[in-house]
């Protein structure tokens, strides 16, 4: 069984050491596998962790973070943004249309666009806010009923609609492979879809499998437990990394 949510068994106490270990593994994987991307970006998944737990990673230089709830971000990130320049927040959790306005106000990148209704609402909110955030299309790569995402067979057409009909800046695809199965084939499939859709970025890979994702061409990996340690068990509906 493969559990990609397992982190490093014995994490160093120092946040800078943890960050350096993961970044070193990312770079080694990129060089070893000869992946197409010139660089692989680390998104530190800070959901459920407090501002005090995040701050050491900011001090160590990390600036890309993944969160999945608008209200949680609004509660802890304004103070951190005021203290540290260059923070980029990625929404990696399911987005309800009634939270779209707040998401546009709060996040810098939205990785979970998965239906036309949401795409249309985001366009409306972008116009209202006078800005346009880069977005990723989330693909339900394993066709799992409990997970959000567009089916693989519909991905390319959906990306085209997001661009042509809704005017969204689709920069990449995102996926979470089925837990308990080898992820490599699913990552390879997302890479194939990305080429067909003409997107530059692939957000795939978590704490236990990001090196495999890099081998398949990931440009962004989402790492949580290997940096922050184990978080409290998430609700069943929360399928983000």
N, C-alpha and C positions, 0 to 999 in steps of 0.2 A: 504494500500500500504506500502511496506517495502522499504525504501531507505537506503541501507547500506553505502552510502557515507556521511551520516550526521555525524558530529562530536559532541563533547560535547558542549552544548549550550553556556555556559559561561566558557571559558577556563581561568585557572589561568595565570597571567602574567608571572610567573616564569617557565622557561622550565623544571627545575628540579622537580617542583611540578606536571606539566603535565605528565612527565615521570613516576613519582612515582605513580600517580593515575592509569595510564594504567597498569603498572606492578603489582600493587596491585589487580586490577580487573582480570588480567590474572591469578595470583596465586590463587585468591579466586575461580575462575571458574575451574581451574585445580583440586583443592582440593574438590570442591563441586560436580563436576560431576564424579570424579574418572577416568579421562581420562587416557589411557594407557601411554602416554609419561611421562618420569621422569621430563621433563622440557619443557616448551613452550617458544620458542624464539620470541622476538619482533623485527620485521623488520620495522623501521621507514621510511615511504614512503616520501622521501624528494624531489621528482621530482617537478620542477618549483620553488622551494625555493632556495634562494641565499645562498652562503657560510656564510654570516653574520647571516642568520636566522638558519642555521644548527649548527653553532659553539656552541651556548649555550647547545644544547643537547649532543654534544661531551664533553663539560666541565662537564656535569652532569653524564657522564659515558656511554652513548649509543654508540654502535659500529657497529651494523648491520643496513644498510640503503638500501632502494630500489629505484632504478632509472629506467627510461625507454628509455632514449635517449643517445646514445654514445657521441654525440657532447656536450651535456649539462654536462655530467660527466667530459669530458676532460677539460671543461672550469673552473669548480669550485672545483673539488676534489683533484688535485695534491697538491695544497697548504695545504689543510686540512690534507691530508695523511702525509705531511712533518711535521706537527705540532702534530699529534695525532697518537699514535701507535694502532695497532689492529683493524683498520677499515676493515669491510667486506662489499663489495658492491654487491648487487644482481640485476641482470637485470630482471625486471619484465614486460617489454614492448615487443611487437613483434619485432623479429630480422630478418632483411633482410639479405640474404646471402652476399650481397656486403658490409655489415657492420660487418661481422663475425670476420675478422682479428682485427679490432679495438676493438670489444667487448672482444675478448680473451685477448687483451693487457690491457684492462681497468677494467674489472669486475673480481670478485672472484668467483661468482656463477652465472650460467645462468638458469633461471627458465622457459624459454619459448621455449623449443625445441618441435616442433609440426609437423615435416614432415621429410621424409627421406633425401631430398635434403639438408636441413639445417644440419641434423645430419652428413651427409657426409662431408660437407664443414667445420663444426666445427672440425671433426677429422683431416682434412688436416691442419687446422690452429693450432690445438694443437700440431701436429707433427712439424710444422714449428717453433712454439714458444718453443718447448721442454718442454711442460707442459700439464697437463690435468686437467681442471676445473670440479668440480662436477656440474651436471646438473639435472634439473627437467623436466619432460614431462608435458606440458600444455594440459589440457583436456578441451574440449568445453563441459562442463558438461550439459548445457542446449540446446545443438545443435542449437545455435543461429548463423544465417548467418553472422551477423556483427562482430562476435568474432573469434579470432584465437583459435587454439587448435585441438587436435586429437579427433575424436568422441569416446565416452565412449566404444562402442563395439569393437573398434580397439586398445584400450589403452594397454592391456596386450601384444598383439602381437608386437605392436610398441616398447614397452619397451624392449622386447626380441631382436628385431632387432637392436635397438640402442646399446645394449650391445654386441651381438654376431657378428653383421655385421660391425658396426661402431666403436666398442670398446670404447663407452662412459661410463663414471662413472655416471650412473643414480641413484641418491640418493633419489628421491622423485617425487611426483605429485603435480601439482598446478592447481587451478581452480578459476574462477570468476562466481558464480551463476547468473542467470537472475535477473535483477533488478525488483522490484515490486512483487516478489514471495517469500514465506517463504523459507529461505535458508537451513533449517535443512536437508531436504531430499536429496538435492544435495550434501551437505557435507558428509552425510552418504554414499551416492553412491561413492564418491571419496575415502572414507576410505575402502570400500569394494574392489574397484579397486586396491588400494594400497596394500592390503593384497594379492590379487591375483597376482600382479606384483612383489611382494617381495621387496618393497621399504620401507625404514625406516621413511621417512619424508612426511608430508602432509602440503603444504603451502596453507592455506585457511582461510578466515575471514578477514574482514576489520573493519573500525572504528565503524560501527553500528551493526556488527554481530559477532565479534570475540569470544564472550563468547559462542555463539551457536556452532561456529566452534570447540572450545576447547572441548565442550561436545561430539562432534563427533570424536575427536581424533586428532585435529590439532597439529602439532609440531611447526609450524611457522605461525604467524599471521602478516598481513601487514596493519599497521595503519598509516594513514596520517593526515586527518583533525582533529582527536581527539588530535593530538600532535601539529601540526603546524597551525591549523586553516584552513579556507576555502581558496582554491587556485583559481586562475582565471579559468573560465570554459575551459575545455580541448576540443580539436577538437573532432568531432563525432567519428573518427576512433580510438581515444585513449581510450581503455577500461581498462587500468590498474587502481588499487585502489588509 
